[in-house]
Amino acid sequence: MENTELQMIWKSYDQKLENVLAINKEMALHLSRQKLNKQIGKLYRPKWTAIIIGVPYTLLLMSVVITATLAKAYLVALGFGVITLIMTVLIALYVYQVYLISRIRGDEEVLSTQYQLSRLKISSFRSLNLAVFQLPFWSVCWISIDALKESPFLYGGVNLLIFMALCFLSYWIYNKMNYKNEKSKLRDFFLSGNEWQPILKSAEILEQIKGYKQ
């Protein structure tokens, strides 16, 4: 009888311990999810700031392109036209990133959240790479067709060298930011700040949540 009572007592304690562990686990998951939402929520401000500033800036560039085209300054129109196109794509990417942030904050599934976070990271990285390729076209914006006609070799040659130098600089920055480069101070510099730290910290918290789920 005593053995039976002891077994029942131990089972009762085991059940209570399992309940306590389950509650602690749920609390840990809840707190981790709150931390994740807080970290990823920090991205709203820089993303929306970029959109709010980027839209009128892009519209201004478009007006410059139209004005330059009407004035038959075709090289100016070409340079600003490419930059406008890049800016339009960048704004679209930022809008997409805001959508991903809202999906991450509203998603409770770990695998789905991990997938959305991965997409956000890739999209942010692509935005940074795309922005770099504006550099060469800023040199095209200021080339005068009349000056080019008057001095095709000197004026044209100098501007061609500047354009090629900026193309090389853009390509060099692009390669330095590539994840295949294990050590890159330039990449570490760009992949920091209020647009990247929340993503990295969110990924760490998500790994903790995966550990709790297992």
N, C-alpha and C positions, 0 to 999 in steps of 0.2 A: 504493500500500500504506500509505504514511504517512497519507494523508488518511483512508483507511478506519479505521486504528487510532485516529486523532484523533477521528473521529466516534463510534467505539465508546466511547472514553474519556469524551467529553462526554455521551453518552447515559447512561453509567454514573453520572457525577456528577449529571446531571439526575434520574436515578431515586433516587439517594441523597438528594438535596435534597428531592425530593417526599416521600420516606419520613420525613425529619426534620421537614418541615413538617406532615405528617399526624400524626406523633407529638405535636408541639407543640400542634397543634390539639386533639387528643384530651385532652391534659393540661390545656389551658386550659378545655375543656368540663367535664372532671371536677372541676377546682378551682372553677369557677363554680357547678356543680351542688351541690358541698359547701357553698359560701357561701350559696346559696339555701336549702338544707335547714337550715343553721344559723340563718339569719335567721327563716325561717318557723317553725322549732321554738321560737323564743323566745315565740311566741304561746300555746303550750300552758299555761304557768304562769298567765297572767292569765285565760285562758278557763276553765280548770279551777277556779281560785280563785273566779271568779264563779258557777260551777255549784255548788260545794261550799257556798258561803255562801248562794247564792240558794235552794236547795232547802229547807233548814230555815226560812229567812226566809219563803218562800211558804207553807209549811205552818203557820207561826205566824199569818200573815195569814188563812189559811183558818179556823183555829180562832177567830180574832176575828170573822170573818164569821158563823160558826155561832152563836157566843155572842150576838152582837148581834141576830141574827135571832130566837133563842129569847127574848131579852129584849125583843123588839118595838121595838128601836132600829133602825128600818128605814133611816134616812138614814145611820147609821153603817155598817150592813151594806152599803148601796149603795156608799158611798165606798171602803171596804176591799175590797168585792167587785170593783170595777173595777180597783183597784190589783193585786189578786191575779191577775186575768185577764191584765193586762199583764205581770206578773212571770212568769206561766206561759209566755206566748209568748216572753218574753225568754230564759228558760232553754232552751226548745226551740231558739231561734235559736243560742244558745251551743253546744248539743250538735251542731247542724248545722255550725257553724263548726269545731268540733274534728274532725268527719268530713272537712271540706274540707281542713283542714291535713294530715291523714294522707294524703289523696289526692294533695296537692301534693308531699309528701315522697316518695311512692312512685311518682310518675309521671315517666317519662323523656322523654315527647314534649313539645316546646315549646308547640305550639298547645293541647294538652290542659291543660298546666300553666297557661298564660296564661288559659284559660277558667275553670279552678278558682280561680285567684287573683282574677279579676274577680268571680266569685260570692262569694268570701270578703269582698272589699272592699264589695260591695253589701250583703251580709248584716250586716256590722259597722256600716255606715252606717245601715241600717234599725233596728238595735238601739238605736243612739244616739238616733235620731228618736223611736222608740216610748217610750223611757224618759222623754223630756221631757213626754209627755202624761199622766204621772202627777200632775203638779203641781196642776191644778185640783181633783182628787178628794181631795187631802189636806185641803182646806178643808171638804169635805162630811163627812169622817169625824168631825168634832167638833161638828156641829150637833145640838142637842137638840130633839126634837119638842115636848116640854113647853114649853121656852122659846119655841119658834116659835109655839105656840098662844097663849101669854100675850102675846107682843109680835111679831105678824106683820109689822108695818111697820118698826119700828126694828131688832129682832133679825134678822128675815128680810131686811130691806133691806141691812143691813150685811154679812151673810153672802153675799147675792147679789152685792154689789159686789166682795167678796173673791174669790168664785168667778169672776166675769167678768174681774177683773184678772189672775188666774192663767191663765185661758184665753187672754187677750191675750198674756201673757208667754210662754206655751208656743208660741203661734202665731208670735210675734216671733222666738223662738229657732230655731224650725223654719225660718223663712224665712232667717234669718241663716246657717244651716248649709247652705243649698241651694247646690249647685255652680254655679248660674246667677249667683250673686253672685261676681264676680271677686275682690273684696277684702272679706274678713270676718275681723276679728281674733278674733271669737267662734268661728267655724268653725276657724280655725287653732289656737285654744286647745284645743278639744275633739278635733280630729283630730291629736293629738300623743300622745306618751307611749308606754308599752310595748305598747299595743294597736294602734297605727297605724304607728309608725316601721318595725317589721319588714315590714309589708305594702308600704310605699313603697320600702324598700331592696330587697325581693325583686323588685318590679316593675322596678327599675333593673338588677338582676343578670340578670333574664330577658331584658331587651333586649340585654344583652351576649351572652347565650347564642344569641339569634336571629341576632346578627351573626356569631358563629362558625359557625353552621349554614349560612349563606349562602355 
